[in-house]
Amino acid sequence: MVHHSGSIQSFKQQKGMHTSTSEVLKEKTLKPSRRSLPCLAQSQTHPHGLHHFLSIPLSPESTKTHTTHSVSTSCTHITPQTTEAPKDQYVEVSEAGGFESRVEESLLIQKPVWRAKLEARTESIKSAKNVRLQPSGLLFRDGKKRIDYILVYKKSSPQVEKRCTFERNLRAEGLMLEKEPSLTNNDIMFVKIHAPWDTLCKYAEQMNIRMPFRKKCYFSDWKKKAMGSHFHLRCRQIKSWLPRNPMKLDKEALPDLEETDCYTAPFSRARMHHFTINNRETFFSNSTRSRIVHHVLQRTKYEDGKSKMGINRLLSNSTYEAAFPPHEGGYKSRHPIKTHGAQNHRHLLYERWARWGIWYKYQPLDLIRRYFGEKIGLYFAWLGWYTGMLIPAALVGLFVFLYGLFTMDSSQVSKEICEANTTIMCPMCEENCSSWKLSDSCVYAKVTHLFDNGGTVFFAIFMAIWATVFLEFWKRRRAELTYDWDLIDWEEEEEELRPQFEAKYSRVERVNPISGKPEPFQPFTDKLSRLMVSVSGIFFMISLVLTAVFAVVVFRLIAMEKFASFQWEFVKKNWQFATSGTGVFINFIIIMSLNVVYEKVAYLLTNLEHPRTESEWENSFALKMFLFQFVNLNSSTFYIAFFLGRFAGRPGKYNKLFNRWRLEECHPSGCLIDLCLQMGVIMVFKQMWNNFMELGYPLLQNWWSRRKIRKRGGGGGRGPAVESKTQLPQWDKDWTLQPMNAHGLVDEYLEMVLQFGFTTIFVAAFPLAPLLALLNNIIEIRLDAYKFVTQWRRPMPARATDIGIWHGILEGIGVLAVITNAFVIAITSDYIPRFVYAFKYGPCVDKGYHHENRCLMGYVNSSLSVFDRGENSLAPSRYCRYRDYRAPPWSAEPYEFTLQFWHVLAARLAFIIVFEHLVFGIKSFIAYLIPDMPKDLCDRMRREKYLMQEMMYEAELEHLQKERKKNGRRYHHEWP
């Protein structure tokens, strides 16, 4: 769906709000406004370099010079007709191309002058003897037919009969084929596919593709008219005084952002006269043409049989090596884009999206959607929306961190620990460990205060609300995009069955309730048994993760004893940092190693389930990959947050693992610093590794491919000599690029969803997580853009209306984040013990709570218990301290839990209940207040539906009246 132009606003100002549409036909034609220009010359905003080859035919001399020699293939039935279109199927339109990047009004009004200029320019180019037009790589050898799709196969492939049958059936469907050998490998053959006008129209009607309607563009925003034009004039003047937003893209330099402002309707050949067809060559965009050809490729047979059809099956049995739409030329130019314009849409995307120099600019989503399709466009729209929403979260998290930094030296807890020179702590290990002073951990206590301070609770509540606001406003943003991109009434086509599913269940059939045709059917018992096996495999892999976590725990226990008795005094003094740091790095190596295993296991389990369609396979695979990697990344984090130091015991009665290693204890200032270190290291290093694998690995692969081409060109290989890559046609260049990964956008979404989990689940322990995520995503957007534009072959432009299963996963993460943050604040941090001490046991009990530091005086001493090592102890002091709430050895019940312990425990449980109910209530209330679709968008959609019905009625009436007048019959103004 597209925006409405200002023409209906003029119409309503002249005729009033309730003017009937039949009276519109009597009005004079309105002067086209700037917003309605794309409607009148739709799809003609091609970059200058691309339409140059469409508008100027090759001269016979140049054609002879650059015509590639004919290729003898194994398909002997190919005739010259495959490269020459019949006159009744292909019509060359004189207006093909020639439009500048921005369609000016004068070009539309003074059409004869423009056409004369074009013919003069064409004749001058033809008459130039020294100018040779190089083939663009986007056309057939005749220089006229556009290449819509590329198939690649090896001459040595044994599947000759299937390929020939498939190509013969493609011609029968109306497609035109032309073969071309590779210039880099003699064994590679390219099949270029062109869809003529009649074929495009036939399948556009079958696929219900919505195209611009012929009637005038209307504008339905009556709010602006009601408020008056004077007010809007003043607003525009004030806005012109303000500084220009540097993040906005310059539309003068990026004209393709102006989408057509026409209403759209499903294409129909019977009502072709209703649609705005100014130019047959540009009526269907490149992505639409590729999608139509892909539709034909998916449904063309290569053998007799119900399931013997589709390019996917031919790719799986190596009949073809690859199938992809071609890129629209190179992405770089010797001339600057500001002075010479973009040579094609790919070049435009690179200059205005994929370059690092414009990292701060908004993304050209309309141009991304036009080139790569709605599915990829929605991914980048979601990624940009997520990145933008991270800005307030990162700022608040940074303020919380700075608050801890500025109050670090004035913190009462840190002061007491740093001044405790006489407090002797019990040894941290059984052997080779001696007593130590509490003041030795002064630095550790100050660093802990950076993340465990008074702003922690506020930030946890803020992030829980932020997650809800992010998802709710994304629903509204998605609704606007589906409207702008004409996806409101789009329904996903009935997908074809996967070849593996058909091969497995071909003997059992049932009638498809949608298509009414018999198809293979998977019995419920078979499906249930396979699902149970898959679930068992998932639990087995999760148990493998827990085993790896247990191994890391054992390593930490061993490393703790070694570092505590280390000969180097610096390591011995900071043994807790050394233990946590080495444990985190070992855990990171295990995580990255297991991720490789998990991908293969998820692939195996998904294939074992035999999903019916590709979308079902993708959803099942995505869910398994998320479960595996989520557990793999967060299992050790959950251990540190909720189990570390909880079951260590006490001096004289420590709990030991295998009766050998004493369980690890928390620092007197808490275990939160271990959790922060775990999250920070994993988040930073994993993002660095992912960025390298996304960009560095494809760059290395493409470099290796180009290196092999140069070696062949030197005469040592099978391919012919090629002087430089610029001489290669576009299909050869695309063949050397890497294909988009087999999982589609699963890996891209998975990386961001896992990051979203890190940003929200343990954000109370690591307030810098949103800031790190924001910095990474700014790089991630340009990395992905550079990868899609320069390193990958052009993917098939697919359509989609949402982000699929990932939205449900994000909502689940939002719920889990509330629960985990409540437990982190209540159990992991010392917020609740400090709160209980200040109100129940501190010096401010009778005076009221006035100042945090004053009311926390004596807190450290209150949180430490006393242990009697006996008179025979070799230690300089008989008594030592340890972190717990236990009675002293001289009490009536020595080493039993004190009343303060039970008060703290009750306060922790109460906080968890209150925090969860409060935050869930706020989340539900916010979700209720924010509708999924903006009200003005609903009104525009309803208004547009009404106007579309009226325009279709009036257009049909006008057409019938003209037909009757032409035939000399009488006609009336009512419907015949």
Secondary structure, DSSP 8 states (H G I E B T S, - for coil): -----THHHHHHHHH-TT--GGGGGGS------TTTHHHHTTT----HHHHHHHHS---HHHHHHH-------S-TT--GGGTS--TTT----TTSS---SS--HHHHHSHHHHHHHHHHHHHHHHH-SS------SSB-TTS-SB--EEEEEETT-S-HHHHHHHHHHHHHTT-EEEEEE-SS-TTEEEEEEE--HHHHHHHHHHTT-EEEBSS------HHHHHH-HHHHHHHHHHHHHS---TTS--TTT-GGG----S-EEE--STTGGGB--S-HHHHS-HHHHHHHHHHHHHT-BSSSSTT-B-HHHHHHTTS-SEEE---SS-S--SS-HHHH--SSHHHHHIIIII-GGGTTS---HHHHHHHH-HHHHHHHHHHHHHHHHHHHHHHHHHHHHHHHHHTTTT-HHHHHHHT-SS-EE--SSSSS---EEGGGGHHHHHHHHHHSSTHHHHHHHHHHHHHHHHHHHHHHHHHHHHHHTT-TT-------B-HHHHHHSSSSEEE-TTT--EEE---HHHHHHHHHHHHHHHHHHHHHHHHHHHHHHHHHHHHHHHHHT-SSHHHHHTHHHHHHHHHHHHHHHHHHHHHHHHHHHHHHHHHHH--SBHHHHHHHHHHHHHHHHHHHHHHHHHHHHHTTTTS-EETTEE-EETTTEE----BTTBSHHHHHHHHHHHHHHHHHHHHIIIIIHHHHHHHHHHHHHHHIIIIISSS---S-GGGS-HHHHHHHSB---TTTTHHHHHHHHHHHHHHHTTTTT-TTHHHHHHHHHHHHHHHHHHIIIIIB--------SS-THHHHHHHHHHHHHHHHHHHIIIIISSHHHHHHIIIIISTTTTT-S--HHHHTTTHHHHTEEEEE--TT--SS-SEEEEES-B--TTSSSTT-B-HHHHHHHHHHHHHHHHHHHHHHHHHHHHHHHS-SS-HHHHHHHHHHHHHHHHHHHHHHHHHHHHHHHHTT----SS--
